[in-house]
Each structure stands twice: as structure tokens, then as C-alpha cells.
């Protein structure tokens, strides 16, 4: 039985075979937009005319998506000597860290760029808690820091730009097409990295993929984070995770704070759509609220995401107003901003040359080509309101050991010249629920960036670069 990912990928491959045929008519130096079909309503299509696009060929490595994985990939590729371009749809770098207002980080105690980021955040006094593995940070400081690091590395950054299509020739990704205020533009490079989170580039290139559980159902929910100003954060200490302890799950930790906060919500007469509503301190009297879930939303369904965004923002304000009416420690509670992008937990997982599985977590699998060691446990948010009421978080009913993510899971199986980094790598539903946190995304991005740079610089494919070579390069770059 074919999965949802396989069926959609097959449809995508047919489209791009047609696109490649069109490109062959005008010659290899020009890229034409696909004579693709855009769905208007059920059963109706509009034929878009083919047209010539400006083609830019000034990069060795192109990274799509500037979240934690994409930032790491772009910086490390550039530092390794590759001419690097980085595209993102948002108006800032950082993805879920900044546009998504995550404000907290997990599984960050690793060598390399993670430690560099910690040091630079500390220089700015922009990090709460001194736990190297999990801590809170200031998202606006993170924006500026990532700008500076990309500029210093020589990464060519283009914001407000969405990857709209990909063109393969002879089984290799050669060109991407972007949409922005500048219109449609084509970009070619020897190696591409999909760091979109949702596997957009891999899907557009015709790769097979999975989403949710094996039948494409049971997606983890989305969440709209928000920053709020309170009258006195110290007075809310017993309701806030990370406020007075680095112990996230033990006595006096996260769940104790959650239950105390839920009691206040009940007193205010509101029940949140997320069963573990959480407050994180950010700085002084600025806090982050993570209180809602949007269930069953596919991250490529723009209409559904739009509706989810409106609903979740309304819920944030409803809860804020209810708490403010309680007075006392909640007096003057005010939303400072809601996230530009609703947080997505579950997107496409592009098929790679290795698939990280539940069994790897149980066995604590080690690999010679390990690019990251994951210590964060399985974290599956409820897939429906009904499940949320009984069990907001499921830990997969397994005992996990720290395990490795191999380089092969970052290399696309179906298309050459394409790597993945972040939560769109090759893994099953259970494994993804563990490695998806941002400390692992940074480690994957570092590896992908260096391998891509080595491949492009030596006219090899990513799968032809041995991890021992890339690891030696990383060690040299880290000094």
C-alpha cells in the first residue's frame, strides 16, 4: 500500500519530468518555469504559460530555510570556503528561534556551533539559566546575533523569498526557482540543502517522503507562541518553567509549574487547547506563553494554516484577558507580540540513504558516520483534543538510550545533489519526535554545510564525501 508521501511524490516527479522537458527545448543555459497547473477549485485548472527567468549561478552551496539547521549549514559551508546562498521566507534569520518565538532550547550541549552560540548569547547577557543543554534566550538578540554571524562568514542572505519549484536533470537537482517581490528567479548550484523544516525543497525535487505516522495521519499539533509583559515575574515564579531551577522534569520543575498554572487558568474560567500550558521567563518581566494546540494541520496546506493561525492568536488573547481580570499577580498582563509563524512540529520527512527508527532509540545505535548524538527523549504532543485531555504528551512507551544520527540520513535517496538538515531528515515518526529539537538541528546543519562545501569544491556528490573527511574538516575549523 502506498503512503501519502509516496503518492504525492509520484505526482511531483511527473510534474518535474515535464518541466525538465521544457527546459531542454530552450537549452541548458536558460531555465523556464514549469507549465504547471494551479488548482483553482475542484476539477478546474489554469495553465500557466512558460517563460524565461533570470538565472543566477554564483553559489557552490544553496541553503533553503534559515532556521537553526539552515543557519548552521550556511555558516559552516561558507566557513569551509564555499560560496553560499541562504534563502528564507521570513523577514529575519532564525526560523522557530525568532519568527516562531520559541525562546527555549533543548539538547544543546554539543561541540561546535552550539557552544559558540552559547558564548555569544552570554556576551550579550541574552541567555537565562546556565544549563548548557536547555535554557531560555531572548529572540530579538538572537536575530541580531545570527545576522552578524552570517555576514561575518560571507553568507549571501536573501529574506522574504520562498522556494517555489525545483528542477532536476538526469536524477540530480540542478536549479531552484524562488518567488519574492523581485518575481520568479532561478538559481543553480552544485549542492543544495533542504533546511525548510517541512521538507519543501525535497518534495519539490520529486523525493519520496513520509509525514505523521505511516499512513500520513496523527500529525503532531502546531502551536502559536507569544511574548507577554507581566507586572512582576518574581510573583509568578511558581507558575514558570525554568524560572528558579534547571531541573526541567523533576520535583519543582516543569510539570509542577504547569499544574500550578492550570489551577490559575481554571480560576480564570478558561481551558487551553494544550494540556500542558507553559510560561517561560525571557528577561525581567518579559515571558513567553505556550498555551495552544492546532490539531491535524498539514504544513503545506496554506488555507488550513491560515485558519489555525487566526484561531490560535484569538486563543492567546482570550486567555490573556481572562487572567488579567483575576488581578493580583496577573494585573496588567499584556501580550507584547505573537509569533510571525505558527510553530510546526510535524512536516515531511524526506527519504534518505538511512532512516533513523524507533529501534535506533531503543538500542542506542552508534554509526561511524555519526553527525549528532541525540539525548532528548521522545516528545509526542497529542494529535487531537480528545487525546490531549487524557495525555497531552506521549513519550513513545520506550526506554531510550542516546543514539546517533548518521550522515546518510541527511542525504536524499531519490535525487543527487540534495541534502537535508533539521526535522526534515530521514526518520520515522517516533525517532523524529526525539531528534526534532533545535540543538540537534544545529548539529545536523553543521555537518550538512561542511559536507556540501567539500562536495561542491571537489565536484563530487554529497554521498561521495566520506564522513571521516568532513569530520576532520570540522575539527580543523573548530580549532
C-alpha positions, 0 to 999 in steps of 0.5 A: 500500500502506498503512503501519502508521501509516496503518492504525492511524490509520484505526482511531483516527479511527473510534474518535474519530468515535464518541466525538465522537458521544457527546459531542454527545448530552450537549452541548458543555459536558460531555465523556464518555469514549469507549465504547471497547473494551479488548482483553482477549485475542484476539477478546474485548472489554469495553465500557466504559460512558460517563460524565461527567468533570470538565472543566477549561478554564483553559489557552490552551496544553496541553503533553503530555510534559515532556521537553526539547521539552515543557519548552521549549514550556511555558516559552516559551508561558507566557513569551509570556503564555499560560496553560499546562498541562504534563502528564507521566507521570513523577514529575519534569520532564525526560523522557530528561534525568532519568527516562531518565538520559541525562546527555549532550547533543548539538547544543546550541549554539543561541540561546535556551533552550539557552544559558540552560540552559547558564548555569544548569547552570554556576551550579550547577557541574552541567555537565562539559566546556565544549563548548557543543554536547555535554557531560555534566550531572548529572540530579538538578540538572537536575530541580531546575533545570527545576522552578524554571524552570517555576514561575518562568514560571507553568507549571501542572505536573501529574506522574504523569498520562498522556494517555489519549484525545483528542477532536476536533470538526469536524477540530480537537482540542478536549479531552484526557482524562488518567488519574492517581490523581485518575481520568479528567479532561478538559481543553480548550484552544485549542492543544495540543502533542504533546511525548510523544516517541512521538507519543501525543497525535497518534495519539490525535487520529486523525493519520496517522503513520509509525514505523521505516522505511516499512513500520513495521519496523527500529525503532531499539533502546531502551536502559536507562541507569544511574548507577554509583559507581566507586572512582576515575574518574581510573583509568578515564579511558581507558575514558570518553567525554568524560572528558579531551577534547571531541573526541567522534569523533576520535583519543582520543575516543569510539570509542577509549574504547569499544574500550578498554572492550570489551577490559575487558568481554571480560576480564570474560567478558561481551558487551553487547547494544550494540556500542558500550558507553559510560561517561560521567563525571557528577561525581567518581566518579559515571558513567553506563553505556550498555551495552544494546540492546532490539531491535524494541520498539514504544513503545506496546506496554506488555507488550513494554516491560515485558519489555525493561525487566526484561531490560535492568536484569538486563543492567546488573547482570550486567555490573556484577558481572562487572567488579567481580570483575576488581578493580583499577580496577573494585573496588567498582563499584556501580550507584547507580540505573537509569533510571525509563524505558527510553530510546526512540529510535524512536516515531511520527512524526506527519504534518505540513504538511512532512516533513523527508527524507533529501534535506533532509540531503543538500542542506542545505535552508534554509526561511524558516520555519526553527525549528532548524538541525540539525548532528548527523549521522545516528545509526542504532543497529542494529535487531537483534543480528545487525546490531549485531555487524557495525555497531552504528551506521549513519550513513545512507551520506550526506554531510550538510550542516546543514539546517533544520527548518521550522515546518510540520513541527511542525504536524499535517496531519490535525487543527487545533489540534495541534502537535508538538515533539521526535522526534515531528515530521514526518520520515522515518526517516533525517532523524529519526535526525539531528534526534532529539537533545535540543538540537534538541528544545529548539529545536523546543519553543521555537518550538512554545510561542511559536507556540501562545501567539500562536495561542491569544491571537489565536484563530487556528490554529497554521498561521495564525501566520506564522513571521516573527511568532513569530520576532520574538516570540522575539527580543523575549523573548530580549532 
